[in-house]
Amino acid sequence: MDEEYNKKGYKALAWRKDLRVRLLPPLPEARRKTPAERRKNRQERLLAHFQEAGPRLAPLEGPPLWNRLYGLLDPEGFFLGYGRLLAFGGGEGLFLTPAKGEVAKALPTRLALPTPALPG
């Protein structure tokens, strides 16, 4: 699968005449992670994301999805951070999030709440 991904990446850039693209082999010390290691790494990164989290209000359209993480977006549609929905009412949600800046929209992600260790 990684080899196929590399070939697609190469093809995506090969047309550029101003770039020189070469496929490189993986580093000798690199090793393939087990699915359990990948899950653990993702969970640790998500918990680290929520280290500085606090409650904040954000616009929320539609019914609340309590078992999903939300992506909080700025007015231009750029991702600010993940949020965990704590309460909902009147078109707004109260989220636990480390996101800074103006939140224009909160969208449910496909990410289910992965762990009870997540605050909130």
N, C-alpha and C positions, 0 to 999 in steps of 0.2 A: 504494500500500500504506500509506504513512504517513497519508494522508487517511482511509482506512478504519479504521486503528488509532485515530486521533483521534476518529472518530465513535463507535467502540465505547467509548472512555474517557468520552466525553461521556454516552452512554446509561447507563453504569454508575453515574454520579453524578447524573444529571439528576433522579432521583426524590427526592433529598434536598431537603427544603423549607428546611433551615437553611443550605444552601450555594447560592451563585450561580456557575454554571459557564458559562464562555464559551470558544469556540474562538478561538484566536489564530493569525494567520499566522506562518510562520517568520520569523526575523530576516532582514533584507536581506543581511547578511554571511554567513549560513549557506549551506553548499553541500553537495550530496550527495557522500559519499565513494565512491570506487571499491571494489570488492570487495578489491583488493590492499591498499588503505589500511586497510580494516577488519580484515583478517587481521593486518597489521603492528601495528596498535594493540592487538589482542587479545593477540598474542604478547608485546609489550612490557609490558603489564599483568601477564601471567602471570609473566614473568621478574622483574618488580618484586616480585610476591607472594613469590617464593622467595629474595629477597635475604638475609633473616635466617634462612634455613632451617637446621635441624639435625636429626640423627637422633632418633627417638623411637619407642617401642613403642606399638602400639594393637591392640585386639581385631580379628581378621579372620576372618570366617566364609566358608566355601566356598573353592573353588580360587582361587589368586592369578591376577590378570589383569595381566600384566607390561606390556602395551601401553596401559594406561589410567591416568588420574589417579584418585585416590580423594578422596572428600569425607569429611572427618573431622568427626564430630558429637559434641556434648556429650550428657550424660545426658537432657536435655530434647528432643533432636533438632535443636538449632540448629547451623548450619554454623560451624565454627571455622576452616577453611582447607582448602586442597588439600594432598595428599601424594603423593609418588612412592614406590611400593613398591620397597624395596631388597632385602629378604630376607623369608622366610616360614617359619614352623614352629610347631607346637604351638598353633594357634589364634590366634597373634599375628603381626603383621607389623611389620617395621622400616621406617619411613617417613622420607623426607626431607621436612620440613614446617616452616613457620614458626608453625604453630598453637600457641597457648598454652591452658592450661586442661585439664581432664579430658576425655579422649577416650573416649567410651563405645562408639563404633562407627565403622568405616571402610567406606564403601560405594563400589564402583566407579562412576565417572561415565560418561557417554557420550563424554567428551572423551578422544580418543586423545592419547598423548604427542606434542605438536606439534613438538618441535624437539630435535635432539641438543644444542643449547646449554643445555638445562635441566640443572642440576647433578645429580649422582648417576649 
